């Protein structure tokens, strides 16, 4: 009896982003581990370097998050204004039709 091919199901894409981030973080952890094992500097210097880079990364993520929140607020406000303008135009048109 021949084996049937495994059917691939379509994913809605929500888990794909999480999986990508998980693989990225796993690769980053492996990279850091290898870098520490083969670091040409002393332990103290390496720890200081990693601490500085971690702090820089944290600040970059915080800044990017703040930028995204600000951009999201701007888009929300523009959308709200657009809806208000459309509602006003609709009301004007309704008044014109009624006479």
N, C-alpha and C positions, 0 to 999 in steps of 0.2 A: 504494500500500500504506500504510494508516494506521499511525502509530507506536503502539507499545504503551506503556502507562503504566509508568513506572519503579516497580518493586516496592520498598517500604520493608522493610528487615529489622529485626527487633527486636534491640535491644542489651541485654545483660544488666545495663547500668547502671554497670559499673565504669569505663568511660571517660568517663562523663558528669561525674563529680566533677572529674576531671583537666582536662577541657575547660573547665569553669566556672572553675576556679582560673586556668588559663592566660589566659582572656579577662579575668578580673578583674585579673590582674597586668599584662596588656597595657594595659588601660584606665587603671590606676594610673600606669604609666610615661608614657603619653601625657599624662595630667593633670598630672603633675609637670613634664614638659617644657614644657607650655603655661604653667604657673604660673611657672616660672623665667623664661621669655621675657618675660612680662608683669608681673614682680614690681615693685612700686613702691619697693622698698628697694635699697640698694647690693648689689653682689655679695657682699661680706664678710658683711653682715647676713643676706642670703638663704641663704648657705651655712651660717651658724651656725643659723638657724631650721630649715633642712632637717636638719641634723645632730642638733639637739635632738629634732625630731619623729621622726626615724629611730630614735634611741635609745629614745624613749618607746614606739614601736611594737615594737621589739625586746624591751623589758622586758615589754610586754603579752603578746606572743606566748609568751615564756618562762614567764610566770606562768600563762597559760591552759594551756600544755602541761603544766606541773607539776600544775595542778588536775585536768586530764584523767587524768594518770597516777595521781594519788591516788584519784580516783573509780573508775578501772578496777580498782585494787587492792582497794578496798572491795567492789565488785561481785563480783570474783573470790573474795574471802574468804567473802562471804555465800553464793555459789553452792557453794563447797566445803563449807561448814558444812551447807547444805541437803542435799547429796548424802550427807554422812556421817550425818546424822540419818535420811535415808531408808534408807540401808543398815542402820543399827542397827534401825529399825522392821521392816524386812524380815526381819532375822535373828531378832528376837523373835517375829514371827509364825510363822516356820518352826519355831522351837523349840516354840511352843505347839501347832502342828499335829502335830508328831512325838510330843508327849506328854511 
